[in-house]
């Protein structure tokens, strides 16, 4: 599986101090996933009191990371 990370997603990773290894772990081993519109999936992973949310567009075997951010626990489907 190929994972591409957009420039915007890299900026967000920097803002939220998310390492590429952590991002890939969230995609490969999510605690939950939520289908979004079009070919997008939101991968969610518990992370130090937060939920890491990775929005990915999937097409022809390529997972393209659109954005990533940390959300408060309880705000989304995962409860910590």
C-alpha positions as CSV (number, residue, x, y, z in Angstrom):
1,X,0.0,0.0,0.0
2,X,1.3,3.4,-1.0
3,X,0.7,6.3,1.4
4,X,1.1,9.9,0.0
5,X,1.1,12.9,2.4
6,X,0.0,16.2,1.0
7,X,1.9,19.4,1.8
8,X,-1.2,20.5,3.8
9,X,-1.1,17.3,5.9
10,X,2.6,17.8,6.5
11,X,2.0,21.3,7.8
12,X,-0.7,20.0,10.1
13,X,1.6,17.2,11.3
14,X,4.2,19.9,12.2
15,X,1.5,22.0,14.0
16,X,0.3,19.1,16.1
17,X,3.7,17.4,16.5
18,X,2.7,14.2,14.8
19,X,5.5,12.1,13.5
20,X,5.2,10.3,10.2
21,X,5.5,6.9,12.0
22,X,2.5,7.8,14.2
23,X,0.5,8.9,11.2
24,X,1.2,5.6,9.4
25,X,0.4,3.6,12.5
26,X,-3.0,5.4,12.7
27,X,-3.7,4.3,9.1
28,X,-2.4,0.8,9.4
29,X,-3.8,0.1,12.9
30,X,-6.7,2.4,13.6
31,X,-8.9,2.2,16.7
32,X,-11.8,3.0,14.4
33,X,-12.6,4.2,10.9
34,X,-15.4,6.4,9.6
35,X,-16.5,6.5,6.0
36,X,-16.7,10.1,4.7
37,X,-17.9,11.5,1.4
38,X,-16.5,10.4,-2.0
39,X,-13.5,8.0,-1.4
40,X,-12.5,9.4,1.9
41,X,-12.0,7.6,5.2
42,X,-11.3,9.0,8.6
43,X,-8.8,6.9,10.5
44,X,-8.9,7.5,14.3
45,X,-6.3,6.5,16.9
46,X,-6.2,7.1,20.6
47,X,-3.1,9.2,21.4
48,X,-2.2,10.6,24.9
49,X,-5.6,11.8,25.9
50,X,-6.5,12.8,22.3
51,X,-7.9,11.2,19.2
52,X,-5.6,11.5,16.2
53,X,-7.8,11.9,13.1
54,X,-6.3,11.3,9.7
55,X,-8.4,12.1,6.7
56,X,-7.4,9.9,3.7
57,X,-8.6,9.8,0.1
58,X,-8.2,6.3,-1.4
59,X,-7.9,5.7,-5.1
60,X,-6.3,2.9,-7.1
61,X,-4.4,1.4,-4.1
62,X,-3.0,4.8,-3.1
63,X,-3.9,6.3,0.3
64,X,-3.5,10.1,0.1
65,X,-3.4,11.9,3.4
66,X,-5.5,15.1,3.0
67,X,-5.2,16.4,6.6
68,X,-4.5,15.3,10.1
69,X,-5.3,16.7,13.5
70,X,-5.7,15.9,17.2
71,X,-9.3,16.1,18.6
72,X,-10.4,16.0,22.2
73,X,-11.5,12.7,23.5
74,X,-15.3,12.2,23.5
75,X,-15.9,14.7,20.7
76,X,-15.8,11.9,18.1
77,X,-16.7,8.3,18.1
78,X,-13.7,7.0,20.2
79,X,-13.9,7.3,24.0
80,X,-10.6,7.2,25.9
